[in-house]
Amino acid sequence: KASLVYGGYAGCAYFLPIIGGLICDRWLTRRQAVISGGLIMALGHFLLIFPALFFPALATVALGAGLYLPALPSQIAGLYAQDDPRKSSAYSVYYVGMNLGSLLSPLVCGTLGELLGWHWGFGAAGIGMLIGVGIYSFGARHLPPDPPPSARQATRAPLDREDVRALLLIALVAAVIVIYRGANEQIGNTLALWLDKGVDRRIGDFTIPMTWFQSLNPLLVFVLTPIIVGRWVRQAKAQREATPMRKMAAGAAMLGAGYVLLAAGAALAGST
């Protein structure tokens, strides 16, 4: 049942940005979408404090994510000149920042939830979201100018052959991402339930909170990505950088190998 609830919520959280992107394109600036989406997500987390509002609260968080998720990374490209070799790596830098939150939230919210009560963890998540909106608002002056929706509509040109090819490539990437997410999203349910029930987490008299394991993946992203991005920047300057598709393929292969190891560990452990 927990996996069904998690899957439904995660599915909505990833589907609604399609609608949120359309709303942002037509009626909101990107900054308005980020700030309003962040505040709606914070409201959803505060509503999660009350068990009777659990499902409406999850829906509120997903609605906020629909506005927040597409508007934030779409501002990255405008920070760099068109020919800046750092531009392709900027999204990895953004991903590192996002994973800082993913690293801290299980340690803070998860620990509060497991040791004091889940309403404490959800409340801390709402406070964290408000802090994030505040940081974004404070740093917004460093972002490129955000044209109003009317100006973006006026400059839209008809699709040419290159645009169609780009859209087909995006569709191919999306198909790959669906398979990748099918494995990666198990971190939030299959892996979590297995760690909770099937893994000995005791070290002496101390039992490691299950949610702490959720921090391992973002910890590795946070530590290793700057090293990888530095290598990509050097390769780009020497015009030897791998294509995005090759990078994605290598990452997907490593993820698959990780799940093979998890499956082997679970099989060897058996009922013990």
Backbone hydrogen bonds, N-H to C=O, Kabsch-Sander energy under -0.5 kcal/mol:
donor,donor_aa,acceptor,acceptor_aa,energy
5,V,1,K,-2.4
6,Y,2,A,-2.7
7,G,3,S,-3.0
8,G,4,L,-2.4
9,Y,5,V,-2.4
10,A,6,Y,-3.1
11,G,7,G,-2.5
12,C,8,G,-2.0
13,A,9,Y,-2.6
14,Y,10,A,-1.7
15,F,11,G,-1.7
16,L,12,C,-2.7
18,I,15,F,-1.8
19,I,15,F,-0.6
20,G,16,L,-3.0
21,G,17,P,-2.6
22,L,18,I,-1.4
23,I,19,I,-2.3
24,C,20,G,-2.6
25,D,21,G,-2.3
26,R,22,L,-1.7
27,W,23,I,-2.8
28,L,23,I,-1.1
33,A,29,T,-2.1
34,V,30,R,-2.5
35,I,31,R,-2.6
36,S,32,Q,-2.5
37,G,33,A,-2.4
38,G,34,V,-2.6
39,L,35,I,-2.2
40,I,36,S,-2.2
41,M,37,G,-2.3
42,A,38,G,-2.2
43,L,39,L,-2.3
44,G,40,I,-2.2
45,H,41,M,-2.2
46,F,42,A,-2.1
47,L,43,L,-2.3
48,L,44,G,-1.4
49,I,46,F,-1.2
50,F,47,L,-1.7
53,L,50,F,-1.9
54,F,51,P,-1.7
57,A,53,L,-2.7
58,L,54,F,-2.2
59,A,55,F,-2.3
60,T,56,P,-2.0
61,V,57,A,-2.4
62,A,58,L,-2.4
63,L,59,A,-2.3
64,G,60,T,-2.3
65,A,61,V,-2.3
66,G,62,A,-1.6
67,L,63,L,-1.0
67,L,64,G,-0.7
68,Y,64,G,-2.4
69,L,65,A,-2.5
71,A,67,L,-0.9
72,L,68,Y,-1.7
74,S,70,P,-0.7
75,Q,72,L,-1.5
76,I,73,P,-1.6
79,L,76,I,-2.1
80,Y,77,A,-1.6
84,D,81,A,-1.7
87,K,84,D,-1.8
90,A,86,R,-0.9
90,A,87,K,-0.8
91,Y,87,K,-0.5
92,S,89,S,-0.6
93,V,89,S,-1.7
94,Y,90,A,-2.4
95,Y,91,Y,-2.1
96,V,92,S,-1.9
97,G,93,V,-2.0
98,M,94,Y,-2.2
99,N,95,Y,-2.1
100,L,96,V,-1.1
100,L,97,G,-0.5
101,G,97,G,-1.0
102,S,98,M,-1.5
103,L,99,N,-1.9
104,L,100,L,-2.2
105,S,101,G,-2.7
107,L,103,L,-0.7
108,V,104,L,-2.5
109,C,105,S,-1.8
110,G,105,S,-1.4
111,T,106,P,-0.9
112,L,108,V,-2.2
113,G,109,C,-2.5
114,E,110,G,-2.7
115,L,111,T,-2.5
116,L,112,L,-2.3
117,G,112,L,-1.7
120,W,117,G,-1.1
121,G,117,G,-1.2
122,F,118,W,-2.6
123,G,119,H,-2.0
124,A,120,W,-2.1
125,A,121,G,-1.8
126,G,122,F,-1.9
127,I,123,G,-2.1
128,G,124,A,-2.5
129,M,125,A,-2.1
130,L,126,G,-2.0
131,I,127,I,-2.2
132,G,128,G,-2.2
133,V,129,M,-2.3
134,G,130,L,-2.2
135,I,131,I,-2.5
136,Y,132,G,-2.4
137,S,133,V,-2.6
138,F,134,G,-2.4
139,G,135,I,-2.1
140,A,136,Y,-0.7
140,A,137,S,-0.6
142,H,139,G,-2.0
143,L,140,A,-1.6
151,A,148,P,-0.7
152,R,148,P,-1.7
153,Q,149,P,-2.3
154,A,150,S,-1.9
155,T,151,A,-1.5
156,R,153,Q,-1.0
164,V,160,D,-2.0
165,R,161,R,-2.3
166,A,162,E,-2.4
167,L,163,D,-2.4
168,L,164,V,-2.3
169,L,165,R,-2.2
170,I,166,A,-2.3
171,A,167,L,-2.2
172,L,168,L,-2.0
173,V,169,L,-2.7
174,A,170,I,-2.7
175,A,171,A,-1.9
176,V,172,L,-1.9
177,I,173,V,-2.7
178,V,174,A,-2.0
179,I,175,A,-1.3
180,Y,176,V,-2.5
181,R,177,I,-3.3
182,G,178,V,-1.8
183,A,179,I,-1.2
183,A,180,Y,-0.7
184,N,180,Y,-3.1
185,E,181,R,-3.0
186,Q,183,A,-1.3
187,I,184,N,-1.9
188,G,185,E,-1.4
189,N,186,Q,-0.6
191,L,186,Q,-2.8
192,A,186,Q,-0.6
193,L,189,N,-3.0
194,W,190,T,-2.2
195,L,191,L,-2.7
196,D,192,A,-2.0
197,K,193,L,-2.2
198,G,194,W,-3.3
199,V,195,L,-0.6
201,R,199,V,-0.9
203,I,206,F,-3.8
206,F,203,I,-2.0
208,I,201,R,-2.9
208,I,206,F,-0.6
212,W,209,P,-1.4
213,F,209,P,-0.5
213,F,210,M,-1.3
214,Q,211,T,-1.3
215,S,212,W,-1.7
216,L,213,F,-1.2
217,N,213,F,-0.5
219,L,215,S,-2.0
220,L,216,L,-2.2
221,V,217,N,-2.1
222,F,218,P,-2.9
223,V,219,L,-2.2
224,L,220,L,-2.9
225,T,221,V,-2.1
228,I,224,L,-2.2
229,V,225,T,-3.5
230,G,226,P,-2.2
231,R,227,I,-1.6
232,W,228,I,-2.4
233,V,229,V,-2.7
234,R,230,G,-1.9
235,Q,231,R,-2.4
236,A,232,W,-2.9
237,K,233,V,-2.1
238,A,234,R,-1.4
239,Q,236,A,-1.2
240,R,235,Q,-3.5
241,E,235,Q,-0.6
247,K,243,T,-2.1
248,M,244,P,-2.6
249,A,245,M,-2.4
250,A,246,R,-2.4
251,G,247,K,-2.3
252,A,248,M,-2.7
253,A,249,A,-2.2
254,M,250,A,-2.0
255,L,251,G,-2.4
256,G,252,A,-2.5
257,A,253,A,-2.2
258,G,254,M,-2.1
259,Y,255,L,-1.9
260,V,256,G,-1.9
261,L,257,A,-2.0
262,L,258,G,-2.1
263,A,259,Y,-2.7
264,A,260,V,-2.4
265,G,261,L,-2.6
266,A,262,L,-2.6
267,A,263,A,-2.4
268,L,264,A,-2.7
269,A,265,G,-2.2
270,G,266,A,-1.8
272,T,269,A,-1.9
